[in-house]
């Protein structure tokens, strides 16, 4: 869960630092690249985390809220990477696919665990 929290919070903190630093601090070197790359790298790391911890999804008693948390974060990054794919770079398609993989695979793992 700590790794998932890091994947969630680091890009958000980069976004806040870029917004505050460029607007109020006069730091013109803080471009949107400073925000875009962590937002595109985090879903790829989350996908690795998801596949390494598949048993937490199959057995909810082991990882109480892991499935819900990773799905919520994946949807958040899905929205941001759709915006990034349209406005920033076509490379945002890769994390977009990672987010969709997490959402679909979570549902499939839960179906397999029920049967």
C-alpha positions as CSV (number, residue, x, y, z in Angstrom):
1,X,0.0,0.0,0.0
2,X,2.9,2.3,0.6
3,X,4.1,1.9,-3.0
4,X,0.6,2.6,-4.2
5,X,0.5,5.8,-2.1
6,X,3.8,6.9,-3.5
7,X,2.5,6.3,-7.1
8,X,-0.5,8.4,-6.3
9,X,0.9,11.3,-4.3
10,X,4.2,12.0,-6.1
11,X,2.6,13.2,-9.4
12,X,0.0,15.2,-7.5
13,X,2.7,16.9,-5.5
14,X,4.7,17.6,-8.6
15,X,1.6,19.2,-10.2
16,X,1.0,21.4,-7.1
17,X,4.7,22.4,-6.9
18,X,4.7,23.3,-10.6
19,X,1.5,25.3,-10.4
20,X,2.6,27.3,-7.3
21,X,6.2,27.6,-8.3
22,X,5.6,28.9,-11.8
23,X,2.8,31.2,-10.8
24,X,3.9,32.7,-7.6
25,X,7.6,31.9,-7.2
26,X,8.7,33.2,-10.6
27,X,10.2,29.8,-11.5
28,X,9.8,29.8,-15.3
29,X,11.9,26.7,-15.6
30,X,9.0,24.6,-14.1
31,X,7.2,23.5,-17.3
32,X,4.4,21.1,-17.8
33,X,7.0,18.4,-18.6
34,X,7.7,18.4,-14.8
35,X,4.1,17.3,-14.3
36,X,3.4,15.3,-17.4
37,X,6.1,12.7,-17.0
38,X,5.3,11.6,-13.5
39,X,1.6,11.4,-14.5
40,X,2.6,9.1,-17.3
41,X,5.1,7.0,-15.4
42,X,2.9,6.3,-12.3
43,X,0.3,4.1,-14.1
44,X,3.0,1.9,-15.5
45,X,4.4,1.4,-12.0
46,X,0.9,0.8,-10.7
47,X,0.4,-1.9,-13.3
48,X,3.6,-3.7,-12.1
49,X,2.3,-3.4,-8.6
50,X,-1.0,-4.7,-9.6
51,X,0.4,-7.8,-11.2
52,X,2.8,-8.5,-8.3
53,X,-0.1,-8.4,-5.8
54,X,-2.8,-10.3,-7.7
55,X,-3.5,-12.4,-4.6
56,X,-4.7,-9.3,-2.7
57,X,-7.5,-9.0,-5.3
58,X,-8.4,-12.7,-5.2
59,X,-8.5,-12.7,-1.4
60,X,-9.9,-9.5,-0.1
61,X,-9.2,-10.4,3.6
62,X,-5.5,-10.1,2.9
63,X,-5.6,-6.7,1.2
64,X,-8.7,-5.0,2.6
65,X,-9.0,-2.0,0.3
66,X,-6.3,-2.7,-2.3
67,X,-8.7,-3.4,-5.1
68,X,-10.9,-0.4,-4.5
69,X,-7.9,1.9,-4.0
70,X,-6.0,0.9,-7.2
71,X,-9.2,1.1,-9.3
72,X,-9.9,4.6,-8.0
73,X,-6.4,5.8,-8.7
74,X,-6.4,4.1,-12.1
75,X,-9.6,6.0,-13.0
76,X,-8.0,9.3,-11.9
77,X,-5.0,8.7,-14.0
78,X,-7.2,7.5,-16.9
79,X,-8.8,10.9,-17.0
80,X,-5.5,12.8,-16.7
81,X,-3.8,10.7,-19.4
82,X,-6.7,11.2,-21.8
83,X,-6.2,14.9,-21.4
84,X,-2.4,14.3,-21.8
85,X,-2.9,12.2,-24.9
86,X,-5.0,14.9,-26.5
87,X,-3.0,18.0,-25.4
88,X,0.5,16.9,-24.6
89,X,1.9,13.8,-26.3
90,X,0.7,10.7,-28.0
91,X,3.0,8.8,-25.5
92,X,0.2,9.2,-22.9
93,X,-1.5,6.3,-24.7
94,X,0.8,3.8,-23.0
95,X,-0.2,4.8,-19.4
96,X,-3.8,5.1,-20.7
97,X,-3.6,1.4,-21.7
98,X,-2.0,0.5,-18.3
99,X,-5.0,2.1,-16.5
100,X,-7.5,0.2,-18.7
101,X,-5.6,-3.0,-18.1
102,X,-5.8,-2.5,-14.3
103,X,-9.6,-1.9,-14.5
104,X,-10.3,-4.9,-16.7
105,X,-7.9,-7.3,-15.0
106,X,-9.3,-6.4,-11.6
107,X,-12.8,-7.4,-12.7
108,X,-11.5,-10.6,-14.3
109,X,-9.6,-11.6,-11.1
110,X,-12.7,-11.0,-9.0
111,X,-14.8,-13.2,-11.3
112,X,-12.2,-16.0,-11.2
113,X,-12.1,-15.8,-7.4
114,X,-15.8,-16.1,-7.1
115,X,-16.0,-19.3,-9.1
